[in-house]
């Protein structure tokens, strides 16, 4: 693996509104309502295809994701945005997030297969469970189901959706009677150029890793150190092999937050602009939420106390992302930084790796993780759009190409073909 330069790095762009940083909207020349402007998303899609990136990735949740006092967040449904991007691109993959906790499997299967067919076989569904307790009220529930229930539902949800997709390839009609769903029938939409959409899984909890190994074609992971990345990579691939799958059909794609400058000093100045406009206490409050501690528990000039780093008393009821928590806890335990230093590593207390530097330094990180067996590629998270993505496409992509790590042009039209993930078993025979 370490010397295989013919296996290209996978590069998706995670389009988080106008950027991953809380102040991205302050620095752009974009209109303040760009995050609800379809033309804006089309523009981002064209930039990504110009760089021959693999896919345009949209996160989402069935509720208000950010406090609008700090950061505008997505307001439009992902498949609507992806359909618009599909219309102005020819090769770019289209990955949309939808919750298995608050969706119907038949309707979701229909929606994503329709997008896949209309785009010429470029779609994927990013499977998530919803952990935000505020969302329950949107669906008339007093509280969220516990974590174990959400993951059992997710497993059955994926089973039903993929069975419906296979039926569109000429397989039998679905006749499912399970713990959560009773479904009998098939979809009206036809099979796509790639058969049916790929499955992406986002979530680093133990249950999430098991679901990913059994079912996913790609995993959006959240490791902060190389060692943690290698261990996660090997674990998910081993789960896939134990389930009788080809481990090469499960692509591991950590998030990578980038702030790029022509020199390291320029990149640091760009990063510093974000720090100076941060709302008072915002990054610290995000970290407290991620760790599950009340305000005031953390001393910014001391490391996170060991009692806080211990596992939550009741993981099934923990109200934040276990995967993000695990990645942050591991970094805090391995390096013992002060809380202040930890916040500097986390880009707003997220659980993804952050790099601030030159195009060469960004390319070095990508190559190191790829060759070490910690990643098959990355979900790129530019600090802000569109210039953060343009910097990557115009300056990092040429370096990766020169090193033999990335394509010069698209050779496969479908996302499945590009990632080398082929239909197997009855589905392959039906196609």
N, C-alpha and C positions, 0 to 999 in steps of 0.2 A: 504493500500500500504506500509506503513512504517514498517510493521512487516512481510511482505511476503517474506520469505527467499527461498521459492520454485521457485520463479520467478528469474531466473539467470540473472546476468549482461551480456549484449552483449558487446563483445570486438572485434573490428576490428583493423587491423594495417594499417595505412595510409603510404604507402611506397613512401615517398617523396625523390626520387633519392637515395642518400646515407645518408640522414638525414635531419631534419628540420632546423638545424643550418647552417649558411652560410659557416662555416669552416669544416663541417663534413668530406669532402674529404681530408683534411689535416691530420686527425688523424687516419684514417683507415689504416689497412694493405692491403686494397684492391688496385687493379690497378686503376689508375686515370680514366680509361674508364669503370669502373664498371657500371655506369649508362646506358651504352648501351650494357651490357654483359648479355645475356639471362641466363647464368649459375648463375650469381649473384642473379637474381630475383628468380630463382628456389631455391637457398639456403635460401633466406628469407622466401619463401613459406613453406619450410620444417620446419624451426624454428617455424613459426606461427602454423603449424599443430601439432608440438610436444607439444605446449602449449594449444592445443584444442581451439584456437581462432576461432571466428566465420567467419571472412572473411579477405581477402587480398584486400585492397582498393587502387585504382590508381586515383590520380587527373590528369587532363590534360587540355590543351587548344590548340586551332588550331593556334599556333604560338610559337615563342621563349618566354618562360615564365620568364627566369632570365637573367640578364646580365652575360655573361660567364666570365667576368673579376672577378666577385665576387663568383659565385657558378655555377657549372655545373648543367644542368637541363635535364629533360627527353627528349629523342630524338626519342624513339620508340613508335609506336601506341599502346594504352593500351590493346586492345583485343588480339593483337599478344603476348604481355607479359603474359596476363592472360591465354591464351591457353597453353603456355609453363608451367606455374605454375600448371594448371589443370592436366597436364600429369604426374607430380611428386607428386601429392597429391590425397587424396581420399575423403576428407570431407570439406576441406577449401572452404568457399565461395569466389566468384570472382566478385568484384565490379569495373566496369570501368566507367570513366567519358567521356561523349561526349556532345558537345554543341548542343542545339536546335536552336541556331542562325545560325550556319554554318554546317549543315548536312542535308541530305535528309531523311525523315521519313521511306520510304520503305527500303532504303539501310541499315539504322541503325537498323530497326526492324529485318531484315534478318541477319545482322551480329551478333547481341546479342542473337537472338533465336538459331542461329547455335552454338554459344559458350555454351549456356545453355544446348542444346541437347547433345553436345559432352562431356560436363563435368558431365553429370548425374543430371542436375537440380541444379546447384550451382551459377548461374549468376545473376547479378543485374546491371541495368543501373543507373548511377548517373547523373541526369538531371541537366544541368547548362545552363544559358544564358551567353554569352560572353560580358564582359564589357571593355576589353582592346581595346582602339581605334586603336592601331597599327595593330590589326588583320584584320581590314577592307580591307587594301590594298592587303592582301594575296588572297582575293576573288574578287578583281577588283572593290571594292566599295570605293567611296571617303570618307565615314565616316560610323560609326556604326548606325544602327537604334536606335532611342531613347529607353529609358528603358521600357516605357509602350508598345511600339510596340514589343520589344523583349519578354516581358512576355505574350502578347497576342499570339504571334507566338508559344511560349513554351507551352501554354495551348492547342492549337490546335495540335501541334506536338505530345504531349503525347496522346491526344485523338486518333490520327491516328495510332500511334505505338501500343497502347494497343488493338485497334480494329483489327489490322493485327495479333497480337499475338493470340487474341481470335479466329480469323478465322482458325488458325492452330489447334485449339482444336475441330474443327468441326462446328464452328459458320459460319454465312453467310459471303460471300465475302464482302470486303469493297467497299462501294460506297460513297465517301466523296467529297463534293464540299463546300469548306470553304473560309475564307478570304485569307489564304496563300497557301492552297494545294488543288489540285484536284487529287484524287487517286481512281482508280477502279481496284479491283483485290484482290489477296491473296498472301501469301508467299509460296515458294516451300518447306521450311524447316518444319519438323514435330514438334509437341508439345514435350516438354521435360518431364523428370521425375517429375518436379514440375509444369508442365503446361506451364509456360512461365516465363521470368525473373521478379524479383522484381524491383520496382521503388524506387530509392533513390533520394532525392532532397537536393542540397547544395545551401544555400543562405538565408541570414537572413533579407533581405529587406521586407517591408510590403507585396509587391506582392509575394515575394518568400514564405513567411509564409502561405499566402492564398493558393497558388498552392500546397504547401506541405500538408496542411490539407485536401484538396480536393482529391489529387491524390497519394501522396507518401506512400510507406510502411515504409520508414525510412528517417530521416532528419538529415543531417550533420550540426549541429548548431555551434554557435561561441559565447557563453556567457562566461563572465569573472568572474562574481560573482554568488554566490548561489541564491541570490534573483532574479537576472535577469534570471537565469536558470529556476527557478520555474515558473516565469511569462511566459516565452517563452513556456515551457512545457504545461502549462495549456491552453495557447492561441491556440496552434496548435491542441491539443486534442479537444478543443471546436469547432474549425473550422471543424474538421473531423466529430464530432457528428452532427453538423448543416447540414453537407452534407449527412447525413444518413449513415455514415460509423461507424464501430466499432473503437473507439479511441485506443483500444489495438492493432489495426493493423497499427498504425503509431508509430514507435519507434523513440524516440528522442535521438540522439547520438552526444553530444558535442565533439569537438576536445580536446585532452588532451596531451600537450607537456610534456615529462618526461626526467629528468636527474637524474639518480639513482646512489647512492653510498652505500657501506656497512654501512657507518656512514654519518651523515649530513655534517660533515666537508669534507669528501671525495666527496660527491655530489657537494658541493659548489666549491671545487677545480676543479672538472671536468667542472663545469659551467664557472668558471673564465678563463679556457683555451680558451673558445670560445670568451669571452670578449676581451682578449688580442690580438686576431688575427683578430678582426673586422676591415675591411677597414675604413679609416678615414671618418667619417660622414655618413657611410652607414645606420645604424639603424635610425638616425635622418631623413635622406632623405626619407626612407621608410615611416616613420610616417607622414612627410609632405605630401607625395603623398596620403596616406590613408585618411588624413583629408582634402585634397584638397586645401592646401595653398602653396604659392610659397616659395622657399628656403629663409631662414633667418627670417621667421615670428615667429619662436618659440625660446624663451629664455630657455635654458636647466635648469636653476636654479629657474625658476618660473613655476607655473601651466599654463596649456593651457588657454589662454584668453577665456572668455565666448563668445565673438563675433565669435571666430573660432569654438567653440563647437556647435553653432547654426546650424540648418539644412542648407544644401547647397541651394544657391539661386534658382537653377533649378535642383531638384533631377533627373528629366528625362534625363538630359544631364551630370550628375555627372560621372566622368571618372574612379572612383574606386569602390570597393565593398561597397554598402550601408550597408550590414549586418555587415561587419568588422568595418566600421566607427561607426555604432550605438553601437556596443559592447564596443569599445574604449571610445567613448564619454560618455557612461553611467558610466564607471569606473572613468573617469576623473572628472565627475560631482559629483559622490558619495563620492569620497575619496580626491579629490583635491590634488593629488601628483604633485611634480615638474615634468617637462618634463623628466628630468634625471631618476627620480624614475619610471615614467610611462614606459620609455623604458626598464628598468630592469624587468618590469612585462610582457613585450610583446614578448620576444624572437624574436627580429628582427622586431618589429612593426607588428606582426601578430595579429589577433583578437581572438586567442584561449588561454584558460587557461593554465598556465605553472606551474609545480611543480618540485622543485629541492629538493631531500631528499632521505630518506631511503626507502626500499621496504614497510615497515610498514606505512610510511607517505603517499606514493602513494596509498596504499590500503585504508587508512583512507579517503582520498579524494574521491575515487571511491565509497566507501560505503556511505559516507555522502550524496553525490549528489543522489545516487540511492535511498536511504531510504527517503530522503526529497522530492522526487517527482520532481527532476530537470533533471533527465536523466534515460533512460532505459539502457544505456550503454555508451560506449565511442569509438570514433575513435582515437586510440593511435598514437601519433606522436613522436617516440623516437628521442632524440637529434642527434644520429647517428646510422648507421647500420654497421655491424650486432650486435655489442656488446650491444647497447642500447636495442634492442629487446630481445636478449638473457638474459639480466639482468631482464627484465620484466617477461619473460617466466619462468626463473629458480627461481626467488625470490619473485615476486609479486603474480603470479598465485597461488602458494601453500598457501599463506596467504588468498587469496580470497576463495579458496576451503575449507580451514579450517573454515572459517566463514560462510560456506553454501551459498556463493554468486556466485559461479562459478562451472561449471561442472567438473567432473573428467575425463570424456571421452565423445566422441561424441555418441549420441543416434539416431540422425536423419541424413540421408545422404544429403537431399536437404536443401538448404538455407531457403526456404519457411517453411518447416517442423520444422527446428531448431528454427526459430523465431516465430513460432506459427501464421503465417499469411496465412490463407487458401483462396483458390479461392472461390468467392461468385457468386451468381446469375447464369446467363446463362453459364458463364465460368465453374463453378463448375459442373453444370449439364452435360456439354459437355465432361468433363474429366471423 
